[in-house]
């Protein structure tokens, strides 16, 4: 008995058939649905194909034979027969697979229908908000969890506040909040959190939410402040608060709230929540944030995708030097490579952080990590079609390297494991903490440095 094509083989066959279908000059779109079934759409609106043409019949037969259970129920359709063909042929989320050629070969595009992960390769990399802002947003992300990302966020927030900056920290690790526990003041926690804004805004009820609280880690002296927008709110005595029920309802894209308005994708809803927190920072203390830190959740998740591609101006990627780390980042970077314009826009906004590094003086191990990061970046984010930027040259060991793949180390310390901030309120000032984060803090400080401060 012949084995039916599996998921990956079926997709390879579908792409090959799409390339064949475009050979006569018509543009085609290959749609893959939630179950992985593929349907080929041929744009024949300017030169209609007869429904019973031999070409369409052969394509339908080939789809059924080669894709097996992964062929769509009506695997080959034409634009002329569709009610609203532009919903597919002009969809903003199309990924170009092959450009139209001078010899008459049509354009081949792919349209993925997925539940999660679409924002990794969504168009329009950059700010999801059209509103101008003068402060940077920095996302902290790790493909793997347990690499000290949330602790680094807290230490960085305190360091920037010590420099006199107003720092807003947004806890986007909604499934496993971490930085909230490190920064929250138990006696003055905010009544609501990010998840509340996502739920309430869905029904037009977000006005009046109390999203912020001043962090207990704010400096006691100077002008610096830390404000925390937690993942979850803290209900007052006697109030009910069902966090899980809210969490289960936040990730979907929503239709327009009123007729004539635009749909509300999850990325835009998350942007609106962060913008509301930024606005409350100014409302609460008459001061806009100087910098916003986004503590993103780990792994392949829509929140991480949106934080890196849509919400931040700079992304710090935490990496432990092992094969699973680079395999994971390579997988994510490949998504951006599908859209060369996106890859070019985002690659210079990335910075690798060597997390839990055992010795700042171990130059050999740090260079090995740099080499692995370099290989990952070059294989995925450089040498793109129509790329004017040459592939970066890897400097010799020990030479200064300021490229995105050049790692900034955070030293590992056993004393940081299981840290209870309530027992040590000034834990970020402990000598071993300062030593562990010295290079990291110095590097990030340069990223948010305002050159006009030197002229004041």
C-alpha positions as CSV (number, residue, x, y, z in Angstrom):
1,X,0.0,0.0,0.0
2,X,1.4,3.4,-1.0
3,X,1.8,5.9,1.8
4,X,0.0,9.2,1.3
5,X,2.1,12.3,1.3
6,X,2.9,13.7,4.7
7,X,2.5,17.4,5.7
8,X,5.9,18.6,4.4
9,X,6.0,16.5,1.3
10,X,2.5,17.6,0.4
11,X,3.5,21.2,0.7
12,X,6.6,20.7,-1.5
13,X,4.4,19.1,-4.2
14,X,1.8,21.9,-3.9
15,X,4.5,24.5,-4.4
16,X,5.9,22.7,-7.4
17,X,2.4,22.5,-9.0
18,X,1.9,26.2,-8.3
19,X,5.1,27.0,-10.2
20,X,3.9,24.9,-13.1
21,X,0.5,26.6,-13.1
22,X,2.2,30.0,-13.4
23,X,4.2,29.1,-16.5
24,X,1.5,30.5,-18.9
25,X,1.9,34.0,-17.4
26,X,-1.1,34.0,-15.0
27,X,-0.5,34.9,-11.4
28,X,-1.3,32.2,-8.8
29,X,-1.9,32.1,-5.1
30,X,-1.4,28.9,-3.1
31,X,-3.6,28.9,0.0
32,X,-2.8,26.5,2.9
33,X,-5.7,26.2,5.4
34,X,-5.8,25.5,9.2
35,X,-5.6,21.7,8.5
36,X,-2.7,22.1,6.1
37,X,-4.8,21.4,3.0
38,X,-3.7,23.4,-0.1
39,X,-5.8,25.1,-2.7
40,X,-4.5,26.7,-5.9
41,X,-6.1,30.0,-7.1
42,X,-5.4,31.1,-10.7
43,X,-6.0,34.7,-11.6
44,X,-7.7,34.4,-15.0
45,X,-9.8,37.5,-14.7
46,X,-8.2,39.1,-17.8
47,X,-8.2,35.9,-19.8
48,X,-10.8,33.5,-18.5
49,X,-10.2,29.8,-18.5
50,X,-13.1,27.5,-19.4
51,X,-14.1,25.6,-16.3
52,X,-13.7,22.2,-18.1
53,X,-10.4,23.1,-19.8
54,X,-7.9,20.3,-20.0
55,X,-5.3,22.4,-18.1
56,X,-7.6,22.8,-15.0
57,X,-8.6,19.1,-15.2
58,X,-4.9,18.0,-15.2
59,X,-4.1,20.3,-12.3
60,X,-7.0,19.1,-10.2
61,X,-5.9,15.5,-10.9
62,X,-2.3,16.2,-10.0
63,X,-3.3,17.9,-6.8
64,X,-5.4,14.9,-5.7
65,X,-2.7,12.4,-6.7
66,X,0.3,14.1,-5.2
67,X,-1.1,15.8,-2.1
68,X,-3.5,13.0,-1.1
69,X,-5.4,14.1,2.1
70,X,-3.7,17.5,2.0
71,X,-5.4,18.5,-1.3
72,X,-8.2,21.0,-0.8
73,X,-11.8,19.9,-1.3
74,X,-11.8,22.0,-4.5
75,X,-8.1,22.1,-5.1
76,X,-7.9,24.4,-8.1
77,X,-10.1,27.5,-8.5
78,X,-10.1,30.4,-10.9
79,X,-10.3,34.1,-10.1
80,X,-13.1,34.6,-12.7
81,X,-15.3,32.2,-10.8
82,X,-14.8,33.8,-7.4
83,X,-17.2,36.3,-5.8
84,X,-14.4,38.5,-4.3
85,X,-11.1,37.4,-5.8
86,X,-9.1,40.4,-4.4
87,X,-9.6,39.0,-0.9
88,X,-7.0,36.5,-2.0
89,X,-5.0,38.0,-4.9
90,X,-4.6,41.3,-3.1
91,X,-4.4,40.1,0.5
92,X,-1.9,42.1,2.5
93,X,-0.5,39.0,4.1
94,X,0.6,37.4,0.8
95,X,4.1,36.1,0.9
96,X,5.8,36.3,-2.5
97,X,7.4,33.0,-3.6
98,X,8.4,33.8,-7.1
99,X,8.3,37.2,-8.9
100,X,6.7,37.7,-12.3
101,X,9.3,37.1,-15.0
102,X,9.9,38.9,-18.3
103,X,9.5,35.6,-20.2
104,X,5.9,35.5,-19.2
105,X,6.1,33.3,-16.0
106,X,3.4,34.6,-13.6
107,X,3.9,35.6,-10.0
108,X,3.6,32.9,-7.4
109,X,2.4,33.8,-3.9
110,X,1.5,31.9,-0.7
111,X,-1.3,32.7,1.7
112,X,-1.1,30.9,5.1
113,X,-4.2,30.5,7.2
114,X,-3.0,29.8,10.8
115,X,-4.3,30.2,14.3
116,X,-1.0,31.4,15.8
117,X,2.4,32.5,14.6
118,X,1.2,34.6,11.6
119,X,2.9,37.7,13.0
120,X,6.4,36.2,12.6
121,X,6.1,36.9,8.9
122,X,3.4,39.6,8.9
123,X,4.0,42.6,6.6
124,X,4.7,46.0,7.9
125,X,7.5,45.3,10.3
126,X,7.9,48.2,12.7
127,X,5.6,50.2,14.8
128,X,2.0,49.0,14.9
129,X,0.9,52.4,16.0
130,X,0.6,55.3,13.6
131,X,1.0,57.8,16.5
132,X,4.4,59.3,16.9
133,X,6.3,58.8,20.1
134,X,9.7,60.1,21.1
135,X,10.8,57.3,23.5
136,X,12.3,53.9,22.5
137,X,10.7,50.5,23.2
138,X,13.1,47.6,23.9
139,X,11.8,44.0,23.7
140,X,13.6,41.4,25.7
141,X,13.1,37.9,24.3
142,X,14.5,34.4,24.6
143,X,13.6,31.5,22.3
144,X,14.2,29.3,25.4
145,X,12.8,30.1,28.8
146,X,14.9,30.0,32.0
147,X,17.7,32.2,30.7
148,X,17.3,35.1,33.1
149,X,15.3,37.4,30.8
150,X,12.9,38.8,33.4
151,X,15.7,39.3,36.0
152,X,17.7,41.2,33.4
153,X,14.6,43.4,32.6
154,X,14.3,44.3,36.3
155,X,18.1,45.1,36.6
156,X,18.0,47.1,33.4
157,X,15.0,49.1,34.6
158,X,16.7,50.0,37.9
159,X,19.9,51.0,36.1
160,X,18.1,53.3,33.7
161,X,16.1,54.8,36.6
162,X,19.4,55.5,38.4
163,X,20.3,57.5,35.4
164,X,17.3,59.7,36.0
165,X,15.0,58.1,33.4
166,X,11.3,57.4,33.7
167,X,11.1,53.7,32.8
168,X,7.9,51.8,32.0
169,X,8.1,48.0,32.2
170,X,5.4,46.0,30.5
171,X,5.0,42.3,31.5
172,X,4.0,40.6,28.3
173,X,4.8,37.1,29.6
174,X,1.0,36.6,30.2
175,X,1.2,32.8,30.6
176,X,3.9,33.0,33.2
177,X,4.4,36.5,34.6
178,X,7.9,37.0,35.9
179,X,9.1,40.6,35.9
180,X,5.9,41.6,37.7
181,X,7.0,39.6,40.8
182,X,10.4,41.3,40.8
183,X,9.1,44.9,40.4
184,X,5.6,44.9,42.1
185,X,5.0,46.8,45.3
186,X,2.7,44.5,47.3
187,X,1.2,47.4,49.1
188,X,0.4,49.5,46.0
189,X,-0.2,47.0,43.1
190,X,-2.3,48.1,40.2
191,X,-5.9,47.0,40.1
192,X,-5.7,45.9,36.4
193,X,-3.1,44.5,34.0
194,X,-2.4,44.0,30.3
195,X,-4.9,41.1,30.1
196,X,-7.6,43.4,31.5
197,X,-7.1,45.9,28.7
198,X,-7.2,43.2,26.0
199,X,-10.5,41.9,27.4
200,X,-12.2,45.2,28.1
201,X,-11.1,46.9,24.9
202,X,-12.7,44.0,22.9
203,X,-16.1,45.3,24.1
204,X,-15.3,49.0,24.1
205,X,-15.0,49.1,27.9
206,X,-11.3,50.0,28.5
207,X,-11.7,53.5,29.8
208,X,-10.9,54.0,33.5
209,X,-8.7,50.9,33.9
210,X,-5.9,51.3,36.5
211,X,-3.0,49.7,34.5
212,X,0.1,51.0,36.3
213,X,1.7,51.1,39.7
214,X,5.0,52.6,40.8
215,X,7.6,49.9,41.3
216,X,9.1,49.2,44.7
217,X,12.5,49.1,42.9
218,X,12.3,52.8,42.0
219,X,15.3,54.7,43.4
220,X,14.7,56.5,46.7
221,X,16.8,59.5,45.5
222,X,17.1,61.3,42.2
223,X,14.6,61.9,39.4
224,X,14.4,58.3,38.1
225,X,11.2,56.2,38.3
226,X,10.1,52.7,37.4
227,X,6.4,52.1,36.5
228,X,5.1,48.6,36.1
229,X,2.3,47.5,33.8
230,X,1.7,43.9,35.1
231,X,0.3,41.0,33.2
232,X,-2.4,40.6,35.8
233,X,-4.2,43.0,38.0
234,X,-4.5,42.7,41.8
235,X,-8.1,42.8,42.9
236,X,-9.1,44.7,46.0
237,X,-10.6,42.9,49.0
238,X,-13.9,41.3,48.1
239,X,-13.5,41.6,44.3
240,X,-13.5,38.6,42.0
241,X,-10.7,38.2,39.5
242,X,-10.6,35.3,37.1
243,X,-7.3,35.6,35.3
244,X,-7.5,32.3,33.4
245,X,-10.9,33.1,32.0
246,X,-9.5,36.4,30.6
247,X,-6.4,34.9,29.3
248,X,-8.4,32.3,27.3
249,X,-10.1,35.2,25.4
250,X,-7.4,37.6,24.3
251,X,-5.5,36.1,21.4
252,X,-8.1,36.3,18.6
253,X,-8.4,38.9,15.9
254,X,-11.7,40.8,16.3
255,X,-14.1,42.2,13.7
256,X,-14.7,46.0,13.5
257,X,-16.4,47.3,16.6
258,X,-18.8,49.4,14.4
259,X,-19.9,49.3,10.8
260,X,-17.4,51.1,8.6
261,X,-14.4,50.7,11.0
262,X,-11.4,48.5,10.4
263,X,-10.9,45.0,11.9
264,X,-8.9,44.7,15.1
265,X,-6.1,42.2,14.8
266,X,-4.3,41.0,17.9
267,X,-1.2,42.9,17.1
268,X,-3.1,46.2,17.0
269,X,-4.9,45.4,20.2
270,X,-1.7,44.7,22.0
271,X,-0.3,48.0,20.7
272,X,-3.3,49.8,22.0
273,X,-2.8,48.2,25.5
274,X,0.8,49.3,25.6
275,X,-0.1,52.8,24.3
276,X,-2.7,53.1,27.1
277,X,0.0,52.2,29.6
278,X,2.3,54.9,28.2
279,X,-0.4,57.5,28.3
280,X,-1.2,56.6,32.0
281,X,2.5,57.1,32.8
282,X,2.1,60.7,31.8
283,X,-1.3,61.1,33.4
284,X,-0.1,59.6,36.8
285,X,3.0,61.7,37.2
286,X,3.0,64.3,34.5
287,X,6.0,62.7,32.8
288,X,6.3,60.7,29.6
289,X,8.4,57.5,29.7
290,X,12.0,57.9,28.6
291,X,12.1,54.2,27.7
292,X,9.7,51.3,27.6
293,X,10.9,47.7,28.3
294,X,8.8,44.9,27.0
295,X,9.4,41.6,28.8
296,X,8.2,39.2,26.1
297,X,7.3,35.6,26.7
298,X,9.6,32.9,25.4
299,X,9.1,30.5,22.5
300,X,7.1,30.6,19.3
301,X,4.1,32.6,20.3
302,X,2.0,35.5,18.9
303,X,3.0,37.8,21.7
304,X,6.7,37.3,21.0
305,X,6.1,37.7,17.3
306,X,4.2,41.0,17.8
307,X,6.7,42.3,20.3
308,X,9.7,41.7,18.0
309,X,8.2,42.6,14.7
310,X,5.6,45.3,15.4
311,X,6.0,46.9,18.9
312,X,9.7,47.4,19.5
313,X,12.5,49.6,18.2
314,X,15.2,47.3,19.5
315,X,15.1,43.6,20.4
316,X,17.5,41.9,22.8
317,X,17.6,38.2,22.0
318,X,18.8,36.0,24.9
319,X,20.9,33.0,23.9
320,X,22.6,30.2,25.7
321,X,25.2,28.6,23.4
322,X,23.7,25.2,22.6
323,X,22.3,23.6,19.4
324,X,18.6,24.0,20.4
325,X,19.1,27.8,20.8
326,X,20.5,28.3,17.3
327,X,18.1,25.9,15.7
328,X,15.2,27.9,17.3
329,X,16.5,31.3,16.2
330,X,17.3,29.9,12.7
331,X,13.7,28.7,12.5
332,X,12.3,32.2,13.4
333,X,14.7,34.1,11.2
334,X,13.7,31.9,8.3
335,X,10.2,33.3,8.7
336,X,11.5,36.8,8.2
337,X,13.6,35.6,5.2
338,X,10.4,34.8,3.4
339,X,9.9,38.6,3.3
340,X,13.3,40.2,2.4
341,X,12.0,43.7,3.1
342,X,11.0,42.5,6.6
343,X,14.4,40.8,7.1
344,X,16.3,44.0,6.1
345,X,14.1,46.1,8.3
346,X,14.5,44.0,11.5
347,X,18.0,42.6,11.4
348,X,19.8,45.8,12.5
349,X,17.3,46.2,15.4
350,X,18.5,42.9,16.9
351,X,21.2,42.3,19.6
352,X,22.3,39.0,20.9
353,X,22.7,38.6,24.7
354,X,24.9,35.8,26.0
355,X,22.7,34.8,28.8
356,X,24.0,33.0,32.0
357,X,27.6,33.2,30.8
358,X,30.1,31.7,33.2
359,X,33.0,34.0,32.8
360,X,33.5,37.4,31.2
361,X,37.1,36.6,30.7
362,X,36.5,33.4,28.7
363,X,37.1,35.1,25.4
364,X,37.3,31.7,23.6
365,X,33.8,30.6,24.6
366,X,32.4,34.1,23.9
367,X,34.0,34.0,20.4
368,X,32.5,30.5,19.9
369,X,29.0,31.9,20.7
370,X,29.6,34.8,18.4
371,X,30.5,32.5,15.6
372,X,27.3,30.5,16.1
373,X,25.3,33.7,16.1
374,X,27.1,34.9,13.0
375,X,26.4,31.7,11.1
376,X,22.7,31.9,12.0
377,X,22.4,35.5,11.0
378,X,24.3,35.1,7.7
379,X,22.3,32.0,6.7
380,X,19.0,33.7,7.2
381,X,19.0,37.5,7.4
382,X,21.8,38.4,4.9
383,X,22.4,37.8,1.2
384,X,18.7,38.5,0.5
385,X,17.3,39.3,-3.0
386,X,18.0,42.9,-4.1
387,X,20.1,43.4,-1.0
388,X,22.5,46.3,-1.2
389,X,24.0,45.5,2.2
390,X,27.0,43.1,1.8
391,X,27.3,40.0,4.0
392,X,29.1,41.1,7.2
393,X,32.7,40.2,7.7
394,X,33.4,38.3,11.0
395,X,36.3,40.2,12.7
396,X,39.2,38.3,14.2
397,X,38.9,37.0,17.8
398,X,39.2,39.8,20.3
399,X,38.5,42.6,17.8
400,X,35.7,45.0,18.4
401,X,32.5,43.9,16.7
402,X,29.3,46.0,16.9
403,X,27.1,43.9,14.6
404,X,23.8,42.5,15.8
405,X,25.2,39.0,16.2
406,X,28.0,40.1,18.5
407,X,27.0,38.9,22.0
408,X,26.8,41.0,25.1
409,X,27.4,38.8,28.2
410,X,25.4,38.5,31.4
411,X,27.4,36.4,33.9
412,X,25.8,33.5,35.7
413,X,25.5,33.6,39.4
414,X,24.2,30.9,41.8
415,X,23.0,33.6,44.1
416,X,20.5,34.9,41.5
417,X,18.7,31.5,41.4
418,X,15.5,31.7,43.5
419,X,16.1,35.3,44.3
420,X,13.3,36.7,46.6
421,X,13.2,40.5,46.1
422,X,11.1,41.0,49.2
423,X,14.0,39.8,51.4
424,X,16.5,42.1,49.7
425,X,14.8,45.3,48.5
426,X,18.0,46.7,47.1
427,X,19.1,43.4,45.5
428,X,20.1,45.1,42.2
429,X,22.8,46.9,44.1
430,X,24.5,43.8,45.5
431,X,28.1,43.5,44.3
432,X,27.6,40.1,42.6
433,X,24.6,41.5,40.7
434,X,26.5,44.6,39.5
435,X,29.4,42.5,38.4
436,X,27.1,40.0,36.5
437,X,25.3,42.7,34.5
438,X,28.0,45.4,34.1
439,X,28.7,44.8,30.3
440,X,25.0,44.3,29.5
441,X,23.9,47.5,31.2
442,X,26.7,49.5,29.5
443,X,25.7,48.2,26.1
444,X,22.0,48.8,26.5
445,X,22.6,52.3,27.9
446,X,24.3,53.2,24.6
447,X,21.1,52.0,22.8
448,X,18.9,54.4,24.7
449,X,21.3,57.3,25.1
450,X,19.9,60.6,24.0
451,X,22.7,62.5,22.2
452,X,21.0,65.8,23.0
453,X,21.6,65.2,26.7
454,X,25.3,66.0,26.2
455,X,24.3,69.4,24.9
456,X,22.1,70.3,27.9
